[in-house]
Amino acid sequence: MKKEIQNKFAVCIENKDSDDLEIRKIYLVIPDKEAESEGYFRVVDESGEDYLYPQSYFVLIQLPHEAQNAMRVSQ
């Protein structure tokens, strides 16, 4: 049986010292247990690359499945 990957999404609420994050934009959070245990989320920012940012820069949100599919396609 194939296990479905649960995607996390977050809204950016802070972008201090980062020109590659847009406030009020939704980002896909890439699973990274080690980073999360240290207080960071791994997200693909406006540069198109994934980087670690403080969790305090984001608020996790739940998106409907249709919106999740659209976000994955646009990444």
Residue, then its C-alpha position, 0 to 999 in steps of 0.5 A: m500500500k502506497k502511503e500518501i505524503q501529507n503536505k504542509f502549507a504555511v502563510c509567511i507573516e515575517n520576512k526579516d533579512s530575507d528578500d526571497l519571502e513575500i509576506r501573506k504568500i502561501y508556501l509549501v513546507i518541505p518535510d525536514k524533521e531535523a530542521e523542524s526540531e531546531g525551530y525551522f521550516r524548509v520552504v521553496d522561496e522566491s529564488g526557486e530553491d529550498y531554504l531553512y527559515p525560522q518557524s516564527y516567519f510562518v503560520l501553518i494552514q490547512l488547504p482544501h485538496e484542490a488548493q493543495n494540488a494547485m500549489r504543488v503544480s505551481q511550485 
